[in-house]
Amino acid sequence: MQVARGPADPTYTRLVLLAAVVGIVFVFSTTFPRGGRELGAAGLYHLKHQLAYLVVGLLCMIGTSHLTPHKCVRSRWLAWAFVGGIVAMLMCRWSPWAAPAGGSFCWLWLTPTNKIQPSEFVKVIYVLLLAGALSQPMDTPPLQRRMLILTAVPLGVLCVALWIQKDLGMMAMSYGY
């Protein structure tokens, strides 16, 4: 089976942009009145952050549109990114940069005002690993066992890291994949 590679599908891209614009309008409409009163001239703070995240998300979408599932399974950088993400998730529990919230340990401080949740990145990396593993032929029992290992072991490691973080909501999302 040949997988198309190249820029993202134009219709899909338009739908993603439409959903993003609607989301930004909703965020802006709920945060500006209060932010305008409390932050004064900085009332556009949340809008600027959402636009920055939109740009990062679109760049990620464009970058991953050039990947094929076959490249994902043979990519060492993706496997190393998964391992690095798991390490970052464990740092959420036991590092000085940990930022516990609501009884879970799933955030890391980047700066005094910005936090990051490594499990969000690991979730995407796992989906790419899963796509690569499932794109392989599974004609014989040894290949079927290999596919099972390539999908189940990373999922198990991810769930153990989420359990250590006490991030059960994200663990439920990971089981959903």
C-alpha positions in Angstrom: 0.0 0.0 0.0 1.5 3.3 -1.1 0.9 6.2 1.3 0.6 9.7 -0.1 3.2 12.1 1.2 3.4 15.9 1.0 1.4 18.9 2.2 -1.7 18.4 4.3 -5.0 17.9 2.5 -6.4 21.4 1.7 -9.9 20.6 2.8 -8.6 19.1 6.1 -6.3 22.1 6.6 -9.2 24.5 6.0 -11.4 22.7 8.6 -8.5 22.7 11.1 -8.0 26.5 10.6 -11.8 27.1 10.9 -11.9 25.1 14.2 -8.9 27.0 15.5 -10.3 30.4 14.6 -13.6 29.5 16.2 -11.7 28.3 19.3 -9.6 31.5 19.5 -12.8 33.7 19.1 -14.4 31.7 22.0 -11.3 32.1 24.2 -11.0 35.8 23.3 -14.7 36.5 24.0 -14.5 34.9 27.5 -11.1 36.2 28.6 -11.0 39.8 27.2 -13.7 41.4 29.3 -12.2 40.3 32.6 -8.6 40.5 31.3 -9.3 44.0 30.0 -10.4 45.1 33.5 -7.7 43.3 35.4 -4.8 43.6 33.1 -5.5 46.9 31.5 -3.6 47.3 28.2 -2.4 43.7 28.6 -6.0 42.4 28.1 -4.9 40.7 24.9 -2.6 38.4 26.9 -4.7 35.2 26.3 -5.3 36.0 22.7 -1.6 36.4 22.0 -0.8 33.1 23.7 -3.5 31.3 21.8 -2.3 32.7 18.5 1.3 31.7 19.4 0.1 28.1 20.1 -1.9 28.1 16.9 1.3 28.9 14.9 3.2 26.2 16.7 0.4 23.7 16.1 0.2 24.6 12.4 4.0 24.2 12.0 3.8 20.8 13.7 0.9 19.8 11.4 2.9 20.9 8.3 5.9 19.0 9.5 4.1 15.8 10.3 2.3 15.9 7.0 5.6 15.1 5.3 6.0 11.9 7.4 4.8 8.5 6.3 4.0 5.7 8.7 6.8 3.7 7.3 9.3 6.5 8.2 7.9 6.6 11.7 8.6 3.0 12.5 12.2 3.2 11.2 12.9 6.6 12.8 15.3 6.5 15.6 14.7 10.2 16.5 11.0 9.4 17.1 11.9 6.5 19.5 14.4 8.8 21.3 11.8 11.6 21.5 9.4 9.1 23.2 12.1 8.1 25.7 13.0 11.7 26.3 9.3 12.5 26.8 9.0 9.7 29.3 12.0 11.1 31.2 10.4 14.5 31.2 7.2 13.0 32.5 9.1 11.4 35.4 10.9 14.7 36.0 7.4 16.1 36.7 7.3 13.9 39.8 10.8 14.2 41.2 12.6 17.3 39.8 13.0 20.8 41.2 11.1 22.0 38.1 8.0 20.0 39.0 4.8 22.0 39.3 2.2 19.9 41.1 -1.4 20.8 40.5 -4.6 19.3 41.8 -2.9 16.3 43.4 -1.1 15.3 40.1 2.5 15.8 39.1 2.2 16.4 35.4 3.6 19.9 34.8 7.2 21.3 34.5 8.1 24.9 35.0 9.8 26.4 31.9 9.9 29.9 33.3 8.4 31.4 36.4 5.2 32.1 34.5 5.1 29.2 31.9 4.5 25.5 32.5 4.6 22.5 30.1 2.8 19.2 30.3 5.2 16.6 28.7 2.5 13.9 28.5 0.8 15.9 25.7 3.9 15.6 23.5 4.4 12.0 24.4 0.8 11.2 23.5 1.4 12.5 19.9 4.7 10.7 19.6 3.0 7.5 20.7 0.4 7.9 18.0 3.1 8.3 15.4 4.9 5.2 16.7 1.6 3.3 16.6 1.0 4.4 13.0 4.4 3.2 12.0 4.0 -0.1 13.8 0.6 -0.8 12.3 1.7 0.1 8.8 4.0 -2.9 8.8 2.9 -6.2 7.2 1.6 -8.8 9.6 1.5 -11.9 7.5 3.2 -14.3 9.8 3.0 -14.9 13.6 6.6 -13.6 14.2 5.6 -10.3 12.5 2.4 -10.2 14.5 4.3 -10.6 17.8 6.7 -7.9 16.7 3.8 -5.5 16.0 2.3 -6.4 19.4 5.6 -5.5 21.1 6.0 -2.3 19.1 2.5 -1.1 20.2 2.0 -2.6 23.7 5.4 -1.9 25.3 5.4 1.8 24.7 1.8 2.0 25.8 2.7 0.2 29.0 5.6 2.5 29.7 3.4 5.5 29.0 0.7 4.3 31.4 3.2 3.5 34.1 4.7 7.0 33.8 1.2 8.5 33.9 0.3 6.4 37.0 3.5 7.7 38.7 2.4 11.2 37.9 -1.1 10.5 39.2 -2.5 11.8 35.9 -5.4 9.4 35.5 -7.3 11.5 33.1 -4.4 11.4 30.6 -4.0 7.6 31.2 -7.7 7.1 30.3 -7.0 9.0 27.1 -4.0 6.8 26.3 -6.0 3.7 26.8 -8.4 5.1 24.3 -5.8 4.9 21.5 
